[in-house]
Amino acid sequence: MMELGLQTFTLHKLLRKRGDLDKYFAQLSAMGIKNLELAVDYLPLSFSVETAKLVNAAAQQHSLQVRSCQIKYATSSADISNTIAYMQALGAEILVNSTIDLKLLNQGEQGLLQCCEMLEDLRARLAPAEITLAHHNHHYEFLRVGEMNALSFMSKHTCLDFALDTYWVQKGGGNVIILLDELKGRVPVMHLRDFTITKRGFVTGGTNCEIGQGNIPFGAVLKAANAAGVRYGMVEQKTKAPMESIKISFNALNT
């Protein structure tokens, strides 16, 4: 059964200094949240083992566990020993690659193949430490590259796992339920956020919103996620009212 948690990007405008970790982790714990995915590049702290220990201590104090870390490729690949030590200090087993290299993606099939090779190398270097590398999608991965979209290309040409993001899948024109079936066993963690259409004058556009306030059928998504072996579903949202939005999303998921 998939466990729910929070992606800390949701709080990135609130986590401005060290003391904020204790303040907001306490509030998350009071809501009954137990699992976190750390948005590492948005922390106001260095990418170091000392930082990982600080975050872990704050999490443990409030009965929270960091299960995964979302980190940009440039950060995670620069010093593999430091990356592994950072993950181990947190007790996190899943490293989520933040985004695809857009310059390589824009080069078509050959550029995307180079991107796959880079991520495969990173995956192989993390594997001996029993750290899983999962690629996080945006809507970019639904760009057609030859006879398939970039996400399908990546799944075919690598042994990567994936961190499917419900909002970005919807925005890219994909179907998260079908993808969960196609990638069964390769999605250890998901990012859960809803998608809604908003009216701006005579123009409509899609944006993220609290779960249950949009158009994604989360009942079916959760069922498909459990069937696909997803371990963690991390609620995430870009919002001006993080704590209120978190409450709405978790209430919707728990009813």
Secondary structure in CASP SS format (residue, H / E / C, confidence):
PFRMAT SS
TARGET T0000
AUTHOR 0000-0000-0000
METHOD secondary structure of the structure
MODEL  1
M C 1.00
M C 1.00
E E 1.00
L E 1.00
G E 1.00
L E 1.00
Q E 1.00
T H 1.00
F H 1.00
T H 1.00
L H 1.00
H C 1.00
K C 1.00
L C 1.00
L C 1.00
R C 1.00
K C 1.00
R H 1.00
G H 1.00
D H 1.00
L H 1.00
D H 1.00
K H 1.00
Y H 1.00
F H 1.00
A H 1.00
Q H 1.00
L H 1.00
S H 1.00
A H 1.00
M C 1.00
G C 1.00
I C 1.00
K C 1.00
N E 1.00
L E 1.00
E E 1.00
L E 1.00
A E 1.00
V H 1.00
D H 1.00
Y H 1.00
L C 1.00
P C 1.00
L C 1.00
S C 1.00
F C 1.00
S C 1.00
V H 1.00
E H 1.00
T H 1.00
A H 1.00
K H 1.00
L H 1.00
V H 1.00
N H 1.00
A H 1.00
A H 1.00
A H 1.00
Q H 1.00
Q H 1.00
H C 1.00
S C 1.00
L C 1.00
Q E 1.00
V E 1.00
R E 1.00
S E 1.00
C E 1.00
Q E 1.00
I E 1.00
K C 1.00
Y H 1.00
A H 1.00
T H 1.00
S H 1.00
S H 1.00
A H 1.00
D C 1.00
I H 1.00
S H 1.00
N H 1.00
T H 1.00
I H 1.00
A H 1.00
Y H 1.00
M H 1.00
Q H 1.00
A H 1.00
L H 1.00
G C 1.00
A C 1.00
E C 1.00
I E 1.00
L E 1.00
V E 1.00
N E 1.00
S C 1.00
T C 1.00
I C 1.00
D C 1.00
L H 1.00
K H 1.00
L H 1.00
L H 1.00
N C 1.00
Q C 1.00
G C 1.00
E H 1.00
Q H 1.00
G H 1.00
L H 1.00
L H 1.00
Q H 1.00
C H 1.00
C H 1.00
E H 1.00
M H 1.00
L H 1.00
E H 1.00
D H 1.00
L H 1.00
R H 1.00
A H 1.00
R H 1.00
L H 1.00
A H 1.00
P H 1.00
A H 1.00
E C 1.00
I C 1.00
T E 1.00
L E 1.00
A E 1.00
H E 1.00
H E 1.00
N C 1.00
H C 1.00
H H 1.00
Y H 1.00
E H 1.00
F H 1.00
L C 1.00
R E 1.00
V E 1.00
G C 1.00
E C 1.00
M E 1.00
N E 1.00
A H 1.00
L H 1.00
S H 1.00
F H 1.00
M H 1.00
S H 1.00
K H 1.00
H H 1.00
T C 1.00
C C 1.00
L C 1.00
D E 1.00
F E 1.00
A E 1.00
L E 1.00
D E 1.00
T H 1.00
Y H 1.00
W H 1.00
V H 1.00
Q H 1.00
K H 1.00
G C 1.00
G C 1.00
G C 1.00
N C 1.00
V H 1.00
I H 1.00
I H 1.00
L H 1.00
L H 1.00
D H 1.00
E H 1.00
L C 1.00
K C 1.00
G C 1.00
R C 1.00
V C 1.00
P C 1.00
V E 1.00
M E 1.00
H E 1.00
L E 1.00
R C 1.00
D E 1.00
F E 1.00
T E 1.00
I E 1.00
T E 1.00
K E 1.00
R E 1.00
G C 1.00
F C 1.00
V E 1.00
T E 1.00
G E 1.00
G E 1.00
T E 1.00
N E 1.00
C E 1.00
E C 1.00
I C 1.00
G C 1.00
Q C 1.00
G C 1.00
N C 1.00
I C 1.00
P C 1.00
F H 1.00
G H 1.00
A H 1.00
V H 1.00
L H 1.00
K H 1.00
A H 1.00
A H 1.00
N H 1.00
A H 1.00
A H 1.00
G C 1.00
V C 1.00
R C 1.00
Y E 1.00
G E 1.00
M E 1.00
V E 1.00
E C 1.00
Q C 1.00
K C 1.00
T C 1.00
K C 1.00
A C 1.00
P H 1.00
M H 1.00
E H 1.00
S H 1.00
I H 1.00
K H 1.00
I H 1.00
S H 1.00
F H 1.00
N H 1.00
A H 1.00
L H 1.00
N C 1.00
T C 1.00
END
